[in-house]
Amino acid sequence: MFLADFHTHTNLSDGKIPMRELVDLYGERGFGAMAITDHVCETRTIVGKAARFLGHTLTEETFPAYIAQVKAEADRAWHKYQMLVIPGFEISLNSPLNHRSAHMLALGVEEWVNPNHDIPVMCREIRAKGGLAIAAHPVSTRKWEKQTYLLWDRREELREEFDAWEVASGPFIFDEVLNSGLPMIASSDLHHPKQMKSWKTVLHCDRNIPAVLSAIRRQEISFSFYADARLTAPSAFSFSPIRRALAYARS
């Protein structure tokens, strides 16, 4: 088994850490897999246009260089740490209103997806490209920050479009998702090193990207709260028996 975080950001969008430092942050702590998911913001709203102006989003022009850098870091991480680095991005549909905002992860995708399309269209495109569509922090994150409720408000309509919904995005479990019957995943939504302290996903599969994506689809996963592997052995994960039993029951 190995520990994974599928929602992280670099300074190529709104994160604080260069990509190489981010990869080392996880590799040095014994993680087996991580995904880099910088923002791809829609361009139709004032909020989306502001993200582009501030350099807080990837663009269609910068995307190829981003993917090339992710792939280079993936090669380095595998040789140095035996850690997978999965390419991805976070499509960000932003509005001043929380109930009109939605974020979704594309995991295992190396091709551009237009963020201005309808949500079901984007989900199907991500999946057609062999990736996973993940509903990011769909309920209150329990933190004072911009919230994204659109996906949760439409969860019955979108139930079959997403491969998983984040049951934690940082240090808090989302009981609404936990009790929903929807497939789940846990990650940090890391923007700076202090956010390492969070719920993570634990995998029980071969250490390659197709196996990881398949394990998430099949829900052959469990969850662990992570503080700092420098204080405990990397293999000494602190499982919650309830979360673990639930995860196995759903596989």
C-alpha positions as CSV (number, residue, x, y, z in Angstrom):
1,M,0.0,0.0,0.0
2,F,1.1,3.6,-0.5
3,L,0.0,7.1,0.3
4,A,-1.3,9.5,-2.4
5,D,-2.4,13.1,-2.8
6,F,-4.3,13.9,-6.0
7,H,-4.9,17.7,-5.6
8,T,-1.9,20.0,-5.5
9,H,-0.9,23.3,-7.0
10,T,2.4,24.9,-8.1
11,N,3.4,28.6,-8.7
12,L,2.3,28.1,-12.3
13,S,-1.2,28.9,-11.1
14,D,-2.0,30.1,-7.6
15,G,0.3,27.8,-5.6
16,K,3.4,29.0,-3.7
17,I,5.8,26.3,-4.6
18,P,7.8,25.7,-7.8
19,M,7.0,22.3,-9.3
20,R,10.4,20.7,-8.5
21,E,10.1,21.7,-4.8
22,L,6.5,20.4,-4.7
23,V,7.6,17.0,-6.0
24,D,10.5,16.8,-3.5
25,L,8.1,17.7,-0.7
26,Y,6.1,14.6,-1.4
27,G,9.0,12.3,-2.5
28,E,11.0,13.0,0.6
29,R,8.1,12.1,2.8
30,G,7.6,8.6,1.3
31,F,4.5,9.2,-0.8
32,G,3.9,6.7,-3.6
33,A,1.9,8.9,-5.9
34,M,0.8,12.5,-6.3
35,A,-1.0,14.5,-9.0
36,I,-0.2,18.1,-10.0
37,T,-3.4,19.9,-10.8
38,D,-2.8,23.6,-11.5
39,H,-5.9,25.7,-12.4
40,V,-7.4,26.0,-15.8
41,C,-9.9,28.9,-15.4
42,E,-12.9,29.7,-17.6
43,T,-12.6,32.9,-19.5
44,R,-16.2,34.2,-19.7
45,T,-16.5,35.8,-16.3
46,I,-14.8,38.7,-14.6
47,V,-13.3,36.3,-12.1
48,G,-11.9,34.1,-14.8
49,K,-10.5,37.0,-16.7
50,A,-8.9,38.3,-13.5
51,A,-7.2,34.9,-12.9
52,R,-5.7,35.1,-16.3
53,F,-4.5,38.7,-15.8
54,L,-2.9,37.7,-12.5
55,G,-1.2,34.6,-13.9
56,H,-3.3,32.3,-11.6
57,T,-4.3,30.0,-14.4
58,L,-2.8,27.9,-17.2
59,T,-3.9,28.9,-20.7
60,E,-4.1,27.0,-23.9
61,E,-0.8,28.6,-24.9
62,T,1.1,27.7,-21.7
63,F,-0.5,24.3,-21.3
64,P,2.0,22.3,-23.5
65,A,5.0,23.6,-21.5
66,Y,3.2,22.8,-18.2
67,I,2.6,19.2,-19.3
68,A,6.2,18.8,-20.5
69,Q,7.4,20.0,-17.1
70,V,5.1,17.6,-15.3
71,K,6.3,14.7,-17.4
72,A,10.0,15.7,-16.8
73,E,9.3,15.8,-13.0
74,A,7.5,12.4,-13.3
75,D,10.6,10.8,-14.7
76,R,12.8,12.4,-12.0
77,A,10.4,11.4,-9.2
78,W,10.3,7.8,-10.3
79,H,14.0,7.5,-10.5
80,K,14.7,9.3,-7.3
81,Y,11.8,8.3,-5.1
82,Q,9.9,5.5,-6.9
83,M,6.9,8.0,-6.7
84,L,4.3,8.4,-9.5
85,V,3.6,12.0,-10.6
86,I,0.2,12.0,-12.4
87,P,-0.5,14.8,-14.9
88,G,-3.7,16.8,-14.3
89,F,-5.3,20.1,-13.9
90,E,-8.2,21.8,-12.1
91,I,-10.9,23.3,-14.3
92,S,-12.2,26.3,-12.4
93,L,-15.6,27.8,-13.1
94,N,-15.7,30.9,-11.0
95,S,-18.5,33.2,-10.0
96,P,-18.9,35.8,-7.2
97,L,-21.8,33.5,-6.1
98,N,-20.8,30.2,-4.4
99,H,-23.8,28.3,-5.9
100,R,-22.6,29.2,-9.4
101,S,-19.0,28.2,-8.8
102,A,-17.6,24.7,-9.5
103,H,-14.1,23.1,-9.6
104,M,-13.3,19.8,-11.1
105,L,-10.1,17.8,-11.4
106,A,-8.9,16.1,-14.6
107,L,-6.5,13.3,-13.5
108,G,-4.3,11.4,-15.9
109,V,-5.0,13.8,-18.8
110,E,-2.2,15.4,-20.9
111,E,-4.4,17.2,-23.4
112,W,-6.1,20.6,-23.2
113,V,-9.8,20.7,-22.2
114,N,-11.8,23.8,-23.0
115,P,-13.0,25.2,-19.6
116,N,-15.8,27.1,-21.2
117,H,-17.8,24.0,-22.1
118,D,-20.8,22.6,-20.1
119,I,-19.8,20.5,-17.1
120,P,-21.1,17.1,-18.6
121,V,-19.3,17.8,-21.8
122,M,-16.0,18.4,-20.0
123,C,-16.5,15.3,-17.8
124,R,-17.0,13.2,-20.9
125,E,-14.1,14.7,-22.7
126,I,-11.8,14.0,-19.7
127,R,-13.0,10.4,-19.5
128,A,-12.7,10.0,-23.3
129,K,-9.0,11.0,-23.0
130,G,-8.5,8.1,-20.5
131,G,-8.6,10.3,-17.4
132,L,-10.8,10.7,-14.3
133,A,-13.2,13.5,-13.6
134,I,-13.3,14.4,-9.9
135,A,-15.7,16.8,-8.3
136,A,-13.4,19.1,-6.2
137,H,-14.4,20.4,-2.7
138,P,-18.1,20.3,-3.7
139,V,-19.5,21.2,-0.3
140,S,-18.3,23.7,2.4
141,T,-14.6,23.3,3.1
142,R,-15.2,24.4,6.7
143,K,-12.7,27.2,6.0
144,W,-13.1,31.0,5.4
145,E,-12.5,30.9,1.6
146,K,-14.4,31.0,-1.7
147,Q,-16.8,28.0,-1.9
148,T,-17.9,26.0,-4.9
149,Y,-21.4,24.5,-4.5
150,L,-22.7,24.1,-8.1
151,L,-21.7,20.5,-8.5
152,W,-23.2,19.5,-5.2
153,D,-26.5,21.3,-6.0
154,R,-26.6,19.3,-9.3
155,R,-25.3,16.0,-7.9
156,E,-28.2,13.9,-8.9
157,E,-28.0,15.1,-12.5
158,L,-24.2,14.7,-12.5
159,R,-23.9,11.5,-10.5
160,E,-22.9,9.4,-13.5
161,E,-20.5,12.1,-14.9
162,F,-17.9,12.0,-12.2
163,D,-15.6,9.2,-11.2
164,A,-15.3,10.4,-7.6
165,W,-16.2,13.3,-5.3
166,E,-13.8,14.8,-2.8
167,V,-14.7,13.6,0.7
168,A,-12.0,15.8,2.1
169,S,-10.1,18.6,0.7
170,G,-7.6,19.4,3.5
171,P,-8.0,18.6,7.2
172,F,-11.8,18.2,7.3
173,I,-14.0,15.2,6.3
174,F,-17.1,16.3,4.4
175,D,-19.9,14.3,6.1
176,E,-22.3,15.2,3.3
177,V,-20.1,13.4,0.8
178,L,-19.2,10.6,3.2
179,N,-22.9,9.7,3.7
180,S,-24.0,10.3,0.1
181,G,-23.3,6.9,-1.5
182,L,-21.1,8.7,-4.1
183,P,-17.6,7.4,-5.0
184,M,-15.0,9.3,-3.0
185,I,-11.4,10.5,-2.9
186,A,-9.4,12.5,-0.3
187,S,-6.7,15.0,-1.0
188,S,-5.2,18.2,0.4
189,D,-5.8,20.9,-2.2
190,L,-2.2,22.0,-1.3
191,H,-1.0,25.5,-2.2
192,H,1.8,25.8,0.4
193,P,3.7,23.3,2.6
194,K,1.6,23.8,5.7
195,Q,-1.3,22.2,3.9
196,M,0.4,18.8,3.9
197,K,-1.6,18.2,7.1
198,S,-4.7,16.7,5.6
199,W,-6.7,13.6,4.7
200,K,-5.0,11.6,1.9
201,T,-6.0,8.6,-0.2
202,V,-4.3,5.2,0.5
203,L,-3.9,2.8,-2.5
204,H,-3.6,-1.0,-2.5
205,C,-2.6,-1.5,-6.1
206,D,0.4,-1.7,-8.4
207,R,2.4,1.5,-8.6
208,N,1.7,2.7,-12.1
209,I,-0.8,5.3,-13.4
210,P,-3.3,2.9,-15.1
211,A,-3.5,0.9,-11.9
212,V,-4.0,4.0,-9.7
213,L,-6.8,5.4,-11.9
214,S,-8.5,2.0,-12.0
215,A,-8.3,1.7,-8.2
216,I,-10.1,5.0,-7.9
217,R,-12.7,4.1,-10.4
218,R,-13.3,0.8,-8.6
219,Q,-13.1,2.5,-5.2
220,E,-10.4,0.0,-4.0
221,I,-9.0,2.7,-1.7
222,S,-9.0,3.9,1.9
223,F,-8.3,7.2,3.6
224,S,-5.7,8.3,6.2
225,F,-5.2,11.6,8.0
226,Y,-1.6,12.7,7.4
227,A,0.5,15.0,9.7
228,D,4.2,14.6,8.8
229,A,6.0,11.4,7.7
230,R,9.2,12.9,9.3
231,L,7.6,12.3,12.7
232,T,6.4,8.8,11.9
233,A,7.6,6.1,9.6
234,P,6.2,6.6,6.0
235,S,4.4,3.2,6.2
236,A,2.8,4.0,9.6
237,F,-0.4,5.5,8.3
238,S,-3.0,6.5,10.9
239,F,-6.1,4.8,9.5
240,S,-9.6,5.6,10.7
241,P,-11.2,2.2,11.0
242,I,-14.6,3.6,10.0
243,R,-13.3,5.3,6.8
244,R,-11.3,2.2,5.9
245,A,-14.2,-0.2,6.4
246,L,-16.4,2.1,4.4
247,A,-13.9,2.4,1.6
248,Y,-13.5,-1.4,1.3
249,A,-17.3,-1.9,1.5
250,R,-17.7,0.3,-1.5
251,S,-15.1,-1.4,-3.7
